[in-house]
Amino acid sequence: SSDHEVTAADVSSLANMFVGKAIHKNFHPINGRFVMLWDFGKDLASKKIHLKPKEVVPAKHLENLFCKRFGYRNSDGERIPKNSLESTFVLNDEEHSKFSNNDDPHPIFDTGLDQWKSLLELALSMDHPSATNRIWTCGLNDGGLHNLFLNEENLWMFDLGEPSLEPVPAFLTKFLMSFFHALGMEDDEKGDWVVRFEQDENGKLRLTDTTKELLPKVISSFNITVDRLINELFDGYEKVRVLLVRYVVTQLISDSAFCIEKWRTKGGGDESRSDHQYYLEKWLWRALWDIYASEELRRRYLTRMMFKRQLENRHLDSFLG
C-alpha cells in the first residue's frame, strides 16, 4: 500500500547483491547487524548480560556507544552523553577539523536504518563501467589480509565466502577493510589478541603507544592502495573513492557486530556457559577496535580526501547517510 514504509527488508536480492549484500546483512529492521548492535547496547544497560571481570570494561564502552540513541542511562545510573563516540574514545579532533566543516558528526552506526538508500543511490550513481559492471568473484568475496597466510613461496587463503556476481567496488570491500580489521587480530606474546586501547584518567579509551605508531603506517598503505586501484581498475575515476570508503566504513561496523555475535556464540553473556570459557573478552575489544577504525576512516580519510578533491560535490553527510 501507499502507507507502507520501504525498509531494507523490501530490497530485492539483485539490488542487495549490487552493493555486496550490505543492505540485508546490515540494515534489515529485524535481523540486521545494526539492530543487533543497538539491542546489545540496550541489554547491557538493562543488565541482562552476564559479564566476567575482564569483560566489564569493554562492555561498558560498548554500552555507552550503542544505547545512546535510545536515551537510556548506563548501568551506573548516569545519563549517557549526547555524543557517545567522544565520551568513549580519545579522538584526534585537531587533525580531523582541518578537513571537515561538519559541526555535528555522527558515526555511521548512529545514522539510522534507512542509510541503505543513500548507499544504493551512491553505487548506482557511478558512471564508469568498471564501477558498475558485475564480475564473477570466484569465491574470493572475503579475501582480506586477515584471511590469508603468506610467505615467500606460497599463499594460503581461507574462509572466503560463496562465489557471486558483484561490481568491483563491492568486491573490494573485505580486502580494503582488512587493512584496519587485521590490527584487531594481531597475536600478543601469550597467543591472545593485542588490545589496541588503554583507559586514560577520565576513563576514555585512547590508543596504546604501539598502536599510535602503527596506525599512520596502515593509513598510508591504505591510501596508496586505494590510489592505485582507482588508477588501474577505474582509469582514474575519482568519484569511486567515496563509494570504496563508504563500503569499508560500513563493513567495519558490520564486523564489530560479527565479533559480538561470536562472543555470544562462544558463551559470552551467558552465566551458565561463560564461566567455563576463557579470554572471551578479546572479542569485545576487537569490536571496539573495528568501531574506532570505522570512525577514524570516516572522520580522517573521507573528509581529508574528498573535501580536498571534490569540493563541487554535495555535502559529505549525504553520502554517509
Buried (B, 14 or more C-beta within 10 A) or exposed (E): EEEEEEBBBEBEEEBBBBBBBBBBBBBBBEEBBBBBBBEBBBBBBEEEBBBBEBBEBBBBBBBBBBBBBEEBEBBEEEEBEEBBBBBBBBBBEEEBEEBBEBEEBBBBBBBBBBBBBBBBEBBEEBEBEBBBEBEEBEEBBBBBBBBBEEEEEEEEBEEBBEEBEBBBBBBBBBBBBBBBBBBBBBEEEEEBBBBBBEEEEEEBBBBBEEBEEBBEEBBEEBBEBBBEBBEEBBEEBBBBBBBBBBBBBBBBBBBBBBBBBBBBEBBBBBEEBBEEEEEBBBBBBBBBBBBBBBBBBBBBBBBBBBBEEBEEEEEBBEBBB
